[in-house]
Structures are given as C-alpha cells and as structure tokens.
C-alpha cells in the first residue's frame, strides 16, 4: 500500500506540472518557451505521416516536439517567393514555420512555409539563440 | 615536329570544347517559335519585369484599390470599389502576420464613406459583392478575419458599435460598446479563434471581444489614443500603437494585461509584424521614422528615417521590404492639380543587404491610401494564357490544395464585374476661400451650411437640417500653422458617412473652398469626419449631421435607416442582387453553430 502511494506521488510529481504547463487558461505563455497554444511553430521536420508532420522546435532553450495535423486547406510553400509544393515534397530535416492553432487535442496547421536557412531572419534567430536570447522566451 | 603539332592541336581542341561546354551552361533561351504560350509555369524566356509580390492599398478618397508591384513599385492598376476605402484582409485565414494566409480568391475592403465592405475578386480583378452593413453603423476598419476565413469583424467607429459578419451571406451580429462616447477603431483577431482586439481612442483602451459567441469581455487601459492593434503571428502578444503616448504596449493574449510598454518614435500609428514574430515595424508620424522593435527582447532596436509624414505601412510576405505609406509630399513631386500626390517609400529591411535600413524607392501615389497588405504574386493566376475557362469553372491549385470559387448568392454562374459609383448625385465646385460666418443660413429654399475645418476640428460640429432640405455645404480650411505637422500642404476634408458619403466627400486645401449641393432626403443622425489625412489627430476630427424627420429630432434610433441600408445608390439597379446584408439580416447569426475556427 505504501509502495502504491509512493508511486502515485512520484507519478503525480512528474506529470501534473507537465499537464498544467501545457495550456491552462489564463496562464501566460510569454517568456516560457513554445506552447501548444501558440499559433506559429518553428522547427525541423523529424517525422512525416499521412498529412501529419512532426517537428522538433528550433531556436528555443529546450527543443520541444509537436505533431502537426494539416487541415484540408493547408498548403505548403517556400517562404521565399512562395513556390507552392506538394505535401509529398516535404522531407525530414526541412526547417519549417507552421501557422495554425490548437483545437480538440490537435495542433491544426493552416499553412506550412519551408524556411530558407540563408534568410536573414532565420540567421538572426539562430545567432540570438546562440547568444542566449531564445525564441519564444520573451524578456518581459 | 609532327608530334608537337598533334599535341598543340589536341590542346586547342580541348580548350575549345571546354569553352563551349562552359558557355552552354550559361544561356538557354527558349526559341520564340518553340515557346508554348499556353503553359502557365514560369519559363526562362519570361520577361524580367515580373514582380515577386503585389502591394494592394486601400486608396482612401480615391474609392479605389491601388495595385503596386514589389519591389519595382510600379503601379499596375486601380480597382474601383466605392467612396473612401480604409483597410482589408485577404480571404483565406488570419494565420500569420498582417498579410495572413491568403488563398488568392478575395479581399474585403472597408468603405468608411459608404459604410459598406466590398468583396474584390483578386483573380478577375473586380468587386463581386457589396456587403451593406446594418444602419446606423459607421464602419472604420474591417481588418479582422476569423482563422477559418468565414467571418469578419468590423468596427463601427462612428456609432460606438462592433459587428461580426458572416461572409457567405452578409448576416451580422451587432453589439454596442458603452459607455458613450466610444470609438472602436482598428481591430485584429486572435490567431487561435479566441479574441478580437480593437483600440478605442475615446477610452484609451484596447477592447477585448470573444469571437464565438461574440461579446465584449474586457477593456485594457493602454497609452493615449491607441491606433494600430496587431496580434503577433505566435498569438502570444498584441502590439498596440499608443499614438499620443509615443509608446508601444504589448498585451499578453492569455492573461489579457499589458506586459510591457516600450518607448518608440513619436506618433506611432500602425505596426506590422514580420512572419516569424521576431520584429515589429511601426510607422511614427511625428518623428518621421520607422521604429523597429525586437519582439523577444521587448526593445526598440533600430529606427529608420523616412522622408515624409507616414500613416500606414505594409511588409513584404518574405520580410525583405517594408513600405512606408506616407501622407505628405511637400515639394517632392510635380504639381498635377489642387490635390497633391502622397507617396510610398520602400525600405530594405533585410539585415544582410548592403542597403539595409535605407529607402530604395519612392513613388507618387494618388488618392490618400490607408492600409496596405502584400501577397506573393504567384497567388494570382495567369488568365490570359488560354486557361481562362478552366480557372473560371474549376479554380486552381496551390501545391496539392485545390482552390475553387464559392457559389454564393447571385454567383452561381457568373463572376460579376461591379464598378461601384464614387461620387454620385453630387454637384461640386471649387471656389476661392469662402470667408462667410460658420453656421447655417437660409438663402431662398436652400440651407447654406458653412463649415470651417482646422487641426483638429470643425465649426460648427453639429448641423441640423430638416428632411427634404436642399443643402449647399461649403467647406473652408482655416488651418494656420497646420497643427503639429507644420506642413504647408495640409488638406482638410469632410465626408458624411453612409448615404451622404457619395454626396459630400469635400476637400479643401488652404485658400480654396469646396461646395457640394444635394437634397437631404433620408432622415437620421450621421457622423461626418475628415477623410483627407491632416495630422496625428485627424482620426478624431468629427462632427454630426442631423437630418431631422418631420416633428422630431434625428437620433441613432430615429431615422430612415432601413431604407438607407439598402445602398441602392452604390450600384446600378440591375446589379442590386450583388448587394447583400442590410438591416433585414441584423442579428440573425446563430452564434456557436458555425465556429470561427
């Protein structure tokens, strides 16, 4: 009995903070790194499924993993010049910006931009992160 | 000898073949007779004149949208939409920055003069429907699209109301925003379907509305007279330009409170986030500059001088350029008439570019444009390559997503080419400065209304005429120091919104008065406002025109609003089926049945 209680306590210590951190109403996401409730996620593709993309976030203090579900109207394009791509042209390792929203337990993507690693803004986010100014860790 | 000759020959042959193969890599132009003119994909023989992005600007007093190429800054065309255009979202979704996530089908531009929203088909290049808003309303902006693209929010600046509009049929839900006076101003929507944010310059607050069901949930105090209110692409903060405090307030979207106030250039009016939410660019009217804010550090990190007083702004969809949409052009261009051209100034914001922070193009622009938004050029299909029928009936693809046109009311078989009227049923003349006493006098059966305009107000501010009166309205600019701006070319304007918008639209540079004559045949209380940008408090320059019904005084509850809401005067009679909305559909939305995301 004692062991069961101890296990429950341990489980609670591990999972409860994680659950409350994800998306409780009224709690600020600002300054705390990326959140499931964000409408923009930036990361590298680590997995591809049926209109699903898994990304590992970039430029943050600690990378997070999100699975993005593409809405039927979600298109894929390059962030430079908007060359429209097919979903099948996405590949692991691509750096993407995904725009969408969290609803009903899923992160729904409305648009996916394939980022150019030579773009000044991507370089800036990279340089800032290396200098300790992390994306989505707003300093206010 | 023979050996040496053979060796030289072999070397020569090798050199020639190397040169040929090297040159063969550099140029391949499709021969003229081999070119397939019906292929839409870009070819190497395309003329090098194509722009990669298009800036659409709501042309203000022009009543037309401007279509300008980026980065060439060439004006391609104007699309006539109505009376006094202010701003628009592209159809699709609001995901991303102010440019949204377009599908290339439409944009929805607010017309403050006629109190309508025009739906412009970007593929045909003409308006297709006019959303007639319930009266009285007094729209200013309609910038706010829902994430799923099915709804718009618009601010009734001139009556203190807000509305949610269903794009499929123009049905609306309208709510009042007390306490009066209340001026819902520039709105933006939360990217995750939660809130709508709108500045209120009378309250110096940002109002927060729930999208679904639509209701006011909070007012957040910010700096004085807030204007541009833009949600970050991450949906974590809202940036608010505190016009008279020279600050930018950053509001936490989840906690609904101000987290940080950043001192910026003087007179911040509008702001534009880049697509990654890293930087926010502000147009600062009084300091003649673009302030660049680091959205992570919460600091002003750069400031670019601009040449002339700025109003609105826009940013390229790839974040490479920023357009400062300036309001005055003193001494800059060749005069072309009483009304001067304003100007657009393109700035390079690519930090790796040798011209970073510099103005790279400056062009004269007609009208007095308000909001601009940019879209990648290849959303707009090539209709003139033999593919027209297919585009018309089937639509087009963006990658593996198919886009087709709705079959909305009246649109089952046709794509209308509407050309809304700009200034109809009006007799207007210019006269030398009129020095008559301000107020109303009666000359025969004509009510002569003399109005003096200055920075920033009118004398008189309240005007009463009986219904059916013949009105002669004379606007005279009595500005001396041109207010805070010190610009000698300040032009004052007066437009009575809604039904009388097309009948007024008066403009008065210093030394010249303008006169409009019309019959006040629709009773009601109608705000008038300065439609020609004159300085930082231009927006707050207002008055009221009462057309009193027999035996009573006009008010927001007493007027011919049902009749006025039909907006028949904006289109030809045969096109009236393309006017949707009106008072008949007021409050018919079934909130919650059709969510906004």
HADDOCK unambig.tbl for C-alpha pairs under 7 A between the chains (distance, minus, plus):
assign (segid A and resid 25 and name CA) (segid B and resid 254 and name CA) 6.99 0.50 0.50
assign (segid A and resid 26 and name CA) (segid B and resid 254 and name CA) 5.09 0.50 0.50
assign (segid A and resid 26 and name CA) (segid B and resid 255 and name CA) 4.98 0.50 0.50
assign (segid A and resid 27 and name CA) (segid B and resid 254 and name CA) 6.33 0.50 0.50
assign (segid A and resid 27 and name CA) (segid B and resid 255 and name CA) 6.38 0.50 0.50
assign (segid A and resid 28 and name CA) (segid B and resid 254 and name CA) 5.51 0.50 0.50
assign (segid A and resid 28 and name CA) (segid B and resid 255 and name CA) 5.87 0.50 0.50
assign (segid A and resid 29 and name CA) (segid B and resid 236 and name CA) 6.69 0.50 0.50
assign (segid A and resid 30 and name CA) (segid B and resid 236 and name CA) 6.25 0.50 0.50
assign (segid A and resid 38 and name CA) (segid B and resid 234 and name CA) 5.23 0.50 0.50
assign (segid A and resid 38 and name CA) (segid B and resid 235 and name CA) 5.92 0.50 0.50
assign (segid A and resid 38 and name CA) (segid B and resid 236 and name CA) 6.75 0.50 0.50
assign (segid A and resid 39 and name CA) (segid B and resid 191 and name CA) 6.09 0.50 0.50
assign (segid A and resid 39 and name CA) (segid B and resid 192 and name CA) 6.28 0.50 0.50
assign (segid A and resid 39 and name CA) (segid B and resid 233 and name CA) 6.47 0.50 0.50
assign (segid A and resid 39 and name CA) (segid B and resid 234 and name CA) 4.65 0.50 0.50
assign (segid A and resid 39 and name CA) (segid B and resid 235 and name CA) 5.49 0.50 0.50
assign (segid A and resid 40 and name CA) (segid B and resid 233 and name CA) 6.14 0.50 0.50
assign (segid A and resid 40 and name CA) (segid B and resid 234 and name CA) 4.58 0.50 0.50
assign (segid A and resid 73 and name CA) (segid B and resid 401 and name CA) 6.07 0.50 0.50
assign (segid A and resid 75 and name CA) (segid B and resid 398 and name CA) 6.52 0.50 0.50
assign (segid A and resid 75 and name CA) (segid B and resid 399 and name CA) 6.42 0.50 0.50
assign (segid A and resid 75 and name CA) (segid B and resid 401 and name CA) 5.93 0.50 0.50
assign (segid A and resid 76 and name CA) (segid B and resid 399 and name CA) 6.59 0.50 0.50
assign (segid A and resid 79 and name CA) (segid B and resid 318 and name CA) 6.23 0.50 0.50
assign (segid A and resid 80 and name CA) (segid B and resid 318 and name CA) 5.68 0.50 0.50
assign (segid A and resid 81 and name CA) (segid B and resid 52 and name CA) 6.41 0.50 0.50
assign (segid A and resid 81 and name CA) (segid B and resid 376 and name CA) 6.59 0.50 0.50
assign (segid A and resid 82 and name CA) (segid B and resid 376 and name CA) 6.42 0.50 0.50
assign (segid A and resid 84 and name CA) (segid B and resid 398 and name CA) 5.71 0.50 0.50
assign (segid A and resid 84 and name CA) (segid B and resid 399 and name CA) 4.60 0.50 0.50
assign (segid A and resid 85 and name CA) (segid B and resid 399 and name CA) 4.55 0.50 0.50
assign (segid A and resid 86 and name CA) (segid B and resid 399 and name CA) 4.81 0.50 0.50
assign (segid A and resid 86 and name CA) (segid B and resid 400 and name CA) 4.98 0.50 0.50
assign (segid A and resid 87 and name CA) (segid B and resid 400 and name CA) 6.91 0.50 0.50
assign (segid A and resid 99 and name CA) (segid B and resid 95 and name CA) 5.71 0.50 0.50
assign (segid A and resid 99 and name CA) (segid B and resid 96 and name CA) 6.07 0.50 0.50
assign (segid A and resid 100 and name CA) (segid B and resid 95 and name CA) 6.03 0.50 0.50
assign (segid A and resid 101 and name CA) (segid B and resid 192 and name CA) 5.14 0.50 0.50
assign (segid A and resid 111 and name CA) (segid B and resid 101 and name CA) 6.96 0.50 0.50
assign (segid A and resid 120 and name CA) (segid B and resid 350 and name CA) 6.30 0.50 0.50
assign (segid A and resid 120 and name CA) (segid B and resid 351 and name CA) 6.05 0.50 0.50
assign (segid A and resid 120 and name CA) (segid B and resid 352 and name CA) 6.08 0.50 0.50
assign (segid A and resid 135 and name CA) (segid B and resid 296 and name CA) 6.66 0.50 0.50
assign (segid A and resid 136 and name CA) (segid B and resid 296 and name CA) 6.71 0.50 0.50
assign (segid A and resid 137 and name CA) (segid B and resid 296 and name CA) 6.62 0.50 0.50
assign (segid A and resid 138 and name CA) (segid B and resid 296 and name CA) 4.34 0.50 0.50
assign (segid A and resid 138 and name CA) (segid B and resid 297 and name CA) 6.01 0.50 0.50
assign (segid A and resid 139 and name CA) (segid B and resid 296 and name CA) 6.07 0.50 0.50
assign (segid A and resid 139 and name CA) (segid B and resid 297 and name CA) 5.12 0.50 0.50
assign (segid A and resid 139 and name CA) (segid B and resid 298 and name CA) 6.40 0.50 0.50
assign (segid A and resid 140 and name CA) (segid B and resid 259 and name CA) 6.62 0.50 0.50
assign (segid A and resid 140 and name CA) (segid B and resid 260 and name CA) 6.37 0.50 0.50
assign (segid A and resid 140 and name CA) (segid B and resid 298 and name CA) 6.50 0.50 0.50
